[in-house]
Amino acid sequence: MPIKILAIGDLANNFVILRKYVTKSDIHIINFPWDTASKLTESQNVEFFDSLKIKDQIKKINSIKEDFDFALVNTWAGARLAYLTGLDYIIYFVGSALRVPPFVKNPKLDYLRNPLPTLNVFERKFYRKVLDNAIFCVANSNDLYDLLKKYRKNRIYEIGIPVDTELFNDNAKPVKIEKNTFTFVSPQRIGLAKGIDIIWKAIELTKSEFQVLQVEWFLGQRTDEEKEINKKLVENSPKKVKFIPVFKRDDIPGVYSSADAIIGQMKTGLGGAVEREAAFCKKPVLQYSDPKIKFQIGDKQVTSPFLPQTNDPSTLAELIDKIVESKQFRDELMRKEYEFVKQVADPIKISEEWQVLFDLYMNEKNSQKKISETQIKLRQNDFLFANRLYLSKFRNKI
């Protein structure tokens, strides 16, 4: 019998890819109806909640949870929902979810002047319980794993993010894009989180002729400060930048194939889906790669070959010019990046690592005491109290 897993709140198709490659588990994905979810993530065979109200989501999960052995989540919204409905759950940390956790007072992103809105003390305690009650916590990178160790001492793991190599490869058919000169594509969202400000400064310092096609989309604008910054980034973009609309996921490999090179993120020092997928399409990628971040390959820890190794705009400008002017440099960089992602983002290898974790849980499951309905109700009441709501208004307010 395959293991039945309910994946709640997929981001960047991580669970869609995992579902494709695991062999002994069935993964059903249910996603939140966020504005960009249907455009930026794979919608085929993905269920969406009918409502953003938590009470409706709880009702939905309660109606199907007995069909599954446990849940897999990678957002705090997904983890909260699994906790409130009494599901056993694994939290998969990607992006900033652990960098600005909701159980920390005045969480601060290094690229914003002001901290993010803080939760009250009861809300912070609630989310700390959400973290503590996860059966396992998994980080997708070495730096996130080190951060995870600050908040949790046991049952923590590091597993990378796989790439769908059936979709992203060098056989992708090009799509039509506006191209009359050397063309970079910049697919990541606009904002300081991805280092768009650094890219803009670097472009102004370049000497070669090229254009950058920047996908015009925004996500996670959590404060007025961030919204205002993003607005100014669009208004003050370099002349070499042209904005293009969001494209469907199935078209992304063709866009990469049509481009001459890809510009990735320049802020965290750690690559994301854009960089890995473009490298599998055998396109040269510029992405800030922090040499302090290590990747486990076999019995060795290695640094990423992606360039630059600093997010200084002048260094990036020099590399942009070199990419444009030297085919030899482009080809050599592409080769190194491709060989690297083949080892750290191989979907079969990573899916096998996940399956080991799933099997480990299933071996423990029979010895664990099932959470009672009373305990589930206490969790929901705890959440209500944390949000300063009266219990009698539960049905209408959540």
NORNOR-V692536 format. One line per field, one symbol per residue. phi: phi as a letter, one per 20 degrees, with the letter a starting at -180 (. if undefined). psi: psi as a letter, one per 30 degrees, with the letter a starting at -180 (. if undefined). burial: # if it has 9 or more other ideal C-beta (glycine too) atoms within 8 Angstrom, else .. Layout:
phi->???
psi->???
burial->???
This chain:
phi->.ffdcdednfclmgffffgfdfddcddddcdeefgeffeecfefmdedffbefffffffffffcffeceadccccffffgffffdmffbdedecmegefcffedflfcefedfdffgeefffffffffffffeffbccdebffffffgffdbdclcbccfdfdfffedbeefffdfcfbcbgceddefffqfgdmffffgffgfefdeeacdeefebcbmfecfgffffffffffdffffececffdfgfefgffffffeacddfcdencfdfgffffffeldfcdbfcfffedcecmdcdcefefceebdfgfffffffffffecfffgfffgfffffffgeecffffffffffgfffgfffegfeefffeffffffffffffffemdfgfdgfede
psi->klkjkjkkhkkggeeeeeeefkfgkkkkkklkhlefefeflkfkgkkkkflfkeeeeeeeeeffffflellklgleeeeeeeefggkkkkkjklbgefeikfgkkhkkkfgkekllkklleeeeeefeeeeffkelkkkfleeeeeeefffkflhkljklklkjffejlggkkklkljjgakkkkjfllklffggeeeeeeeefflflklljjkkilkkhjfleeeeeeeeeeeegklffkkkllklleffeeeeeeflelkkalgefgklaeeeeeeefghkkkkkkjjffklkjjbglkllkfkllglhkeeeeeeeeeeeefjeeeeeeeeeeeeeefeefgkeeeeeeeeeeeeeeeeffeffkkkkleeeeeeeeeeeeeeghkkefgeeff.
burial->..####################..#.#######..##..##....#.##....#####.##..##..#########.#################..#######...#.#..#...#.##...#########..#.##########.###.##...##########.###..#..#.#....###############.######..#.#.########...#.#.###.##..##..#...#.##......#################.#############.########..#.#........#####..#.#.###.######....###.##.#######.####..##.###.###.##..#.........##..########..#....#...#
